[in-house]
Amino acid sequence: MKKKTYWSYVVLAFVLAVSAALAGCGGKSASNNASSSSQGKGNVAQELTYATTSDVVGLSPILTNDSVSSAVIEQVYETLFVRDPETMEIKPHLAESYETPDDKTWVIKLKKGIKFHDGTDFNAEAVKYTFDKLRDPKTAAPRASLLEPVESVEVKDDYTVVIKTKYPYGPMLAALSHTNASIVSPTADQKQDLMKQPVGTGPFKFVEWVPGDHVTLEKNDDYWQGAPKLEKVTFKVVPEVTTAISMLQTGDVQFIDNIPAEQLSRVESMKNVQLIKKEGTPVYYLGFNMKKKPMNELAFRQAVSYAINKDEYIQQLKGLGVKSNSVIGPKVFGYDESSENVAYTYDPEKAKQLVEEHGYKGTKVKILVANTANYMKMAEIVQAQLKEVGINAEIESMEWGTFLDATKQGKYDITFLGWTNSTADGSELFYPNFHSKNAGVSNRTFYNNPTFDKLVEESRTTIDPEVRKQKLKEANEFLLKDAAVVVMNHGVVTAAVDQSVKGLEIDPTGQWSLYHVHRE
C-alpha cells in the first residue's frame, strides 16, 4: 500500500494558484422582497445575485467545458476530491479515503448517507455511471481527456470504487477534483436532460434557467454537510460589464468577478464593495489554426510572434496580469524559470524581414475573439501590431457560446484562448489543449506534432514528480520553439462583493463555492 507516499507527492505536485473566470454579475436587489424567514443579521435577505457577462452553455458537468457554466455547476454538483483554497491540498470530499495498492490501481471509499437532489442514493454505481459516460466516445464529452488513462471503473461494493489505469497516472487526484468529473444522478440523467435540469449532491438545487437572462438556484435543506445559509442564488446575465458594476454599486448585484483592468479603479473607489485579487493559474494566449495556411507555416507563426509586444497589453491590465513567456505559468506544476528565455520576443524588424522573405506582406487573416473585455483588448492591440509588420488582421467577435462552437470547428485563422488550469498541472494543460488526440474537441488550434505528443504522454505516465517536471519542461520548450502559441499573460483572479457578503473564498484557480456565504 502506497497511500502515504503518494499523498505527499500529490501535495507537492498540485500546488495551485489563480484562474480567470469569464464572468461578471447582475440581478435584482435581494433585500427588497425576501420573507422574514430568510433574513440574516440586520434584516438582510439571505439571497445573492451574481452577474455574468455571458450565459451558461449548459448545466451538465459531463457535456460542458467552460468557466461560465462551471460557476453554476460547482454549486449544484460535487466531486470525489477537492482542493482546500487555503492549503491548496487535494483532499477527499464525496470520497471518504483512497489507497493505491499499485501504481495503476486506485481504491476509493465513498461517504455514506448522501443523497442526490432527486432523492436517489450517491453510491459506487453513480460514480461508475458518471465516469463511464464521461469516458465513452459516444458521449463526446469535452473533457473526456481527464479520464483518458482509465482502463476500467469497477464497483467493489456499494461504497467502494476501484479505478484501474492503463499506465501510472500522475495527475489522477487533480483530475478527480475537476468540475467536469462531478458526479451526476444516473436516474436523473436517464430521465431528463441534465444540460437543462441538473441534479447533483451539492448545497444548492436547480430551480430554473431562462436562456439569455438568468439561472436560479435554491438552498438544499437536506445537504449532507448541513443546509447553506443563502436561501436563493441568481446568476444574472448582464452582457455589459459596466452595467454589472453599476448594479454592484447600487446593490442590485452583490457579486461579480473577472474585473476588467479599465474598471479596476472604479471598483476600488466604491465604499460598499470589497475587492479580492490573487495571482493564479490561468493562461491566455494567441493560437493559430493549424489546419489552414499560412498559420501552419513556422515562418508565419514566427513573424506573428516577433510582431507582438505583449508589454503593451499587460500594462493596460494594471496589475491584473502576470508577464510570462512560458505556456506553463509560475503557479502551475511543471514550470521552469529557464524556459522563459526560449520563446520568441518582440522584434518588429525580424517580423518584417520574415514577412518580406516569405511573401506574407498584405496577407489577410481573421482574428476570432469572444466578446469579453480582455479578449477584445488583446485583439485590438495585436491587430495594430500585425499591421505594422505588413499583416492585415480583421477582428470578428462572437458571444461566448457561439465562439466556443466556432473555434471547435476551426472557423477562424487566429484566435485568443484561455485555460484556467483548474488542476494546476502542466500535463492537464498540454494534453487537452495541444495533444493531437483532442484536436477539434478541447484542442482548438488543431496542433498535431508526434514529438510533442510523446513528451506530454511521458509526463502523464509516471508518478515520479522529477521525471514529470523534466518532460513538461521539454514539452513546454518544444511548443515555444515551434511558435505554436504566443502567451499574452498569466492571470490574476479578481472578485468584487458587496460589503454585506461574508464568507466568500476564491480558489487560486478562480473557482468559488457559495456554501459558506451569508449576508449581514
Rosetta blueprint (number, residue, H / E / L):
1 M L
2 K L
3 K H
4 K H
5 T H
6 Y H
7 W H
8 S H
9 Y H
10 V H
11 V H
12 L H
13 A H
14 F L
15 V L
16 L L
17 A L
18 V L
19 S L
20 A L
21 A L
22 L L
23 A L
24 G L
25 C L
26 G L
27 G L
28 K L
29 S L
30 A H
31 S H
32 N H
33 N L
34 A L
35 S L
36 S H
37 S H
38 S H
39 Q E
40 G L
41 K H
42 G H
43 N H
44 V L
45 A E
46 Q L
47 E E
48 L E
49 T E
50 Y E
51 A E
52 T E
53 T L
54 S L
55 D L
56 V L
57 V L
58 G L
59 L L
60 S L
61 P L
62 I L
63 L L
64 T L
65 N L
66 D L
67 S H
68 V H
69 S H
70 S H
71 A H
72 V H
73 I H
74 E H
75 Q H
76 V H
77 Y L
78 E L
79 T L
80 L L
81 F E
82 V E
83 R E
84 D L
85 P L
86 E L
87 T L
88 M L
89 E L
90 I E
91 K E
92 P E
93 H L
94 L L
95 A E
96 E E
97 S E
98 Y E
99 E E
100 T E
101 P E
102 D E
103 D L
104 K L
105 T E
106 W E
107 V E
108 I E
109 K E
110 L E
111 K L
112 K L
113 G L
114 I L
115 K E
116 F L
117 H L
118 D L
119 G L
120 T L
121 D E
122 F L
123 N L
124 A H
125 E H
126 A H
127 V H
128 K H
129 Y H
130 T H
131 F H
132 D H
133 K H
134 L H
135 R H
136 D L
137 P L
138 K L
139 T L
140 A L
141 A L
142 P L
143 R L
144 A H
145 S H
146 L H
147 L H
148 E L
149 P L
150 V E
151 E E
152 S E
153 V E
154 E E
155 V E
156 K E
157 D E
158 D L
159 Y L
160 T E
161 V E
162 V E
163 I E
164 K E
165 T E
166 K L
167 Y L
168 P L
169 Y L
170 G L
171 P L
172 M H
173 L H
174 A H
175 A H
176 L H
177 S L
178 H L
179 T H
180 N H
181 A H
182 S L
183 I L
184 V L
185 S L
186 P H
187 T H
188 A H
189 D H
190 Q H
191 K H
192 Q L
193 D L
194 L L
195 M L
196 K L
197 Q L
198 P L
199 V L
200 G L
201 T L
202 G L
203 P L
204 F E
205 K E
206 F E
207 V E
208 E E
209 W E
210 V E
211 P L
212 G L
213 D L
214 H E
215 V E
216 T E
217 L E
218 E E
219 K E
220 N L
221 D L
222 D L
223 Y L
224 W L
225 Q L
226 G L
227 A L
228 P L
229 K L
230 L L
231 E L
232 K E
233 V E
234 T E
235 F E
236 K E
237 V E
238 V L
239 P L
240 E L
241 V H
242 T H
243 T H
244 A H
245 I H
246 S H
247 M H
248 L H
249 Q H
250 T H
251 G L
252 D L
253 V L
254 Q L
255 F E
256 I E
257 D E
258 N L
259 I L
260 P L
261 A H
262 E H
263 Q H
264 L H
265 S H
266 R H
267 V H
268 E H
269 S L
270 M L
271 K L
272 N L
273 V E
274 Q E
275 L E
276 I E
277 K E
278 K E
279 E E
280 G E
281 T E
282 P E
283 V E
284 Y E
285 Y E
286 L E
287 G E
288 F E
289 N L
290 M L
291 K L
292 K L
293 K L
294 P L
295 M L
296 N L
297 E L
298 L H
299 A H
300 F H
301 R H
302 Q H
303 A H
304 V H
305 S H
306 Y H
307 A H
308 I L
309 N L
310 K H
311 D H
312 E H
313 Y H
314 I H
315 Q H
316 Q H
317 L L
318 K L
319 G L
320 L L
321 G E
322 V E
323 K L
324 S L
325 N L
326 S L
327 V L
328 I L
329 G L
330 P L
331 K L
332 V L
333 F E
334 G L
335 Y L
336 D L
337 E H
338 S H
339 S H
340 E H
341 N H
342 V L
343 A L
344 Y L
345 T L
346 Y L
347 D L
348 P H
349 E H
350 K H
351 A H
352 K H
353 Q H
354 L H
355 V H
356 E H
357 E H
358 H L
359 G L
360 Y L
361 K L
362 G L
363 T L
364 K E
365 V E
366 K E
367 I E
368 L E
369 V E
370 A E
371 N L
372 T L
373 A H
374 N H
375 Y H
376 M H
377 K H
378 M H
379 A H
380 E H
381 I H
382 V H
383 Q H
384 A H
385 Q H
386 L H
387 K H
388 E H
389 V L
390 G L
391 I L
392 N E
393 A E
394 E E
395 I E
396 E E
397 S E
398 M E
399 E L
400 W H
401 G H
402 T H
403 F H
404 L H
405 D H
406 A H
407 T H
408 K H
409 Q L
410 G L
411 K L
412 Y L
413 D L
414 I E
415 T E
416 F E
417 L E
418 G E
419 W E
420 T L
421 N L
422 S L
423 T L
424 A L
425 D E
426 G L
427 S H
428 E H
429 L H
430 F H
431 Y H
432 P H
433 N H
434 F H
435 H L
436 S H
437 K H
438 N H
439 A E
440 G L
441 V L
442 S L
443 N E
444 R L
445 T L
446 F L
447 Y L
448 N L
449 N L
450 P H
451 T H
452 F H
453 D H
454 K H
455 L H
456 V H
457 E H
458 E H
459 S H
460 R H
461 T L
462 T L
463 I L
464 D L
465 P H
466 E H
467 V H
468 R H
469 K H
470 Q H
471 K H
472 L H
473 K H
474 E H
475 A H
476 N H
477 E H
478 F H
479 L H
480 L H
481 K H
482 D L
483 A L
484 A L
485 V E
486 V E
487 V E
488 M E
489 N E
490 H E
491 G E
492 V E
493 V E
494 T E
495 A E
496 A E
497 V E
498 D E
499 Q L
500 S L
501 V E
502 K E
503 G L
504 L L
505 E E
506 I E
507 D L
508 P L
509 T L
510 G L
511 Q L
512 W E
513 S E
514 L L
515 Y L
516 H L
517 V L
518 H E
519 R E
520 E L
